[in-house]
Amino acid sequence: MEEASCAFHGALDNHLLPDVVTYAILIRGYCKAGRPTKAMQLYNSMLRNGIMPDGLLLSTLAGYNLQSSGSQESCT
């Protein structure tokens, strides 16, 4: 995930705009890596950049179980 994140941020630094597919791949990767908080941060960044989620990304996000205490997070 670190290499993917570096490539993503490098593209942003070079003024290359990611699309919803790029975001979805990274978000799903963070979920599989057990890092749903990072996935949600990236999702929120995507929304701030005006990119709307597609059905596949929404399905990925529907797999989240975020407890209000923040003590347990999971992603399928």
Stockholm file with secondary structure:
# STOCKHOLM 1.0

chainA/1-76         MEEASCAFHGALDNHLLPDVVTYAILIRGYCKAGRPTKAMQLYNSMLRNGIMPDGLLLSTLAGYNLQSSGSQESCT
#=GR chainA/1-76 SS CHHHHHHHHHHHHTTCCCCHHHHHHHHHHHHHTTCHHHHHHHHHHHHHTTCCCCHHHHHHHHTCEECTTSSCEECC
#=GC SS_cons        CHHHHHHHHHHHHTTCCCCHHHHHHHHHHHHHTTCHHHHHHHHHHHHHTTCCCCHHHHHHHHTCEECTTSSCEECC
//
